[in-house]
Amino acid sequence: RYGRVIRAWIGVTCRDAPMQSGDPMPVVTGGAVVVEVAADSPATKAGLQIGDVITRLDEQWVPNALALRNRETHLAPGTKVSVTVQRGDKQLHFDMELAERPQAPAQTGPNANP
């Protein structure tokens, strides 16, 4: 429709939150740890911080970073979502409007595809 793939974007880079060994409820210890928050992104505007553990996106459990990315990219830019994070011993909720994922810069040089 637009001549290119358009994906939604929260504006964070995450890694998997470590599971606590022997935890009978991984829902409490899973999630996606924010390791980078992009400037001028929905996450920045909402108040997410490095170290936050994203546990829910629109009330759906986020077991790991890949699950977060998959859910994020299946939504449309402009979609309003709620994000639940664990910050220290506090659970916080943020509302944000997803933006369009920035396009990766074109590769140049000897390894670029023509």
C-alpha positions in Angstrom: 0.0 0.0 0.0 2.8 2.5 0.9 5.6 0.9 -1.2 7.5 -0.1 1.9 6.9 -1.9 5.1 5.7 0.3 7.9 6.0 -0.9 11.5 5.1 0.6 14.9 7.8 1.5 17.4 7.9 2.1 21.1 11.5 3.5 21.0 13.4 1.1 23.3 16.1 -1.5 22.9 15.6 -4.4 25.3 17.2 -7.7 26.4 15.5 -10.6 28.2 15.0 -10.1 31.9 16.7 -12.9 33.8 14.4 -15.5 35.2 14.7 -16.2 38.9 15.7 -19.8 39.4 13.1 -21.9 41.0 10.4 -19.3 40.6 7.1 -21.1 40.3 5.6 -17.9 38.7 7.8 -16.7 35.8 5.2 -14.1 35.1 6.7 -12.2 38.1 10.3 -12.4 36.8 10.1 -12.5 33.0 9.9 -9.4 30.8 12.1 -7.2 28.7 14.7 -5.0 30.3 15.1 -1.6 28.7 18.8 -1.0 27.8 18.3 2.0 25.6 15.6 4.6 25.2 15.7 6.5 21.8 15.5 10.2 21.9 12.2 11.8 21.0 10.5 8.4 21.0 7.1 7.4 22.4 9.0 5.7 25.3 10.9 8.9 26.1 7.8 11.0 26.0 5.9 8.6 28.3 8.8 8.4 30.8 10.3 4.9 30.4 13.9 4.6 31.7 16.9 2.4 31.2 16.5 -0.5 33.7 12.7 -0.6 33.5 11.4 -4.1 33.0 8.5 -4.2 30.5 6.1 -6.9 31.7 2.9 -6.1 29.8 1.9 -4.4 26.6 -1.9 -3.7 26.4 -2.5 -6.0 29.4 -0.8 -9.0 27.6 2.2 -10.6 29.3 5.6 -9.9 27.7 7.8 -12.9 28.5 10.9 -11.6 26.8 12.4 -9.0 24.5 11.6 -10.9 21.3 7.9 -11.2 22.3 7.8 -7.4 22.9 9.3 -6.6 19.5 6.9 -9.0 17.8 3.9 -7.5 19.4 5.1 -4.0 18.8 5.7 -4.6 15.0 2.3 -6.1 14.5 0.6 -2.9 15.6 0.2 0.2 13.4 1.9 3.6 14.1 -0.6 5.8 15.9 -2.0 3.0 18.0 -2.4 3.9 21.6 -1.1 1.3 24.0 -0.6 0.9 27.7 2.8 -0.4 28.9 3.4 -1.9 32.4 6.9 -1.8 33.8 8.6 -2.9 37.0 10.9 -0.2 38.2 12.7 -1.4 41.4 9.9 -2.5 43.7 7.2 -0.4 42.0 4.9 -1.4 39.1 4.2 1.6 36.9 1.8 2.0 34.0 2.4 4.3 31.0 0.2 5.2 28.1 1.7 6.0 24.7 1.0 6.4 21.1 3.3 4.2 18.9 5.3 6.0 16.2 6.6 4.6 12.9 9.8 2.7 13.3 12.6 4.7 11.7 14.1 3.2 8.5 17.5 1.7 8.9 20.2 3.6 7.0 21.0 2.2 3.6 24.1 0.0 3.5 27.0 1.2 1.4 30.4 -0.2 0.7 31.8 -3.5 -0.5 29.2 -5.7 1.4 26.1 -3.8 0.3 23.6 -5.5 -1.9 23.3 -3.8 -5.3 
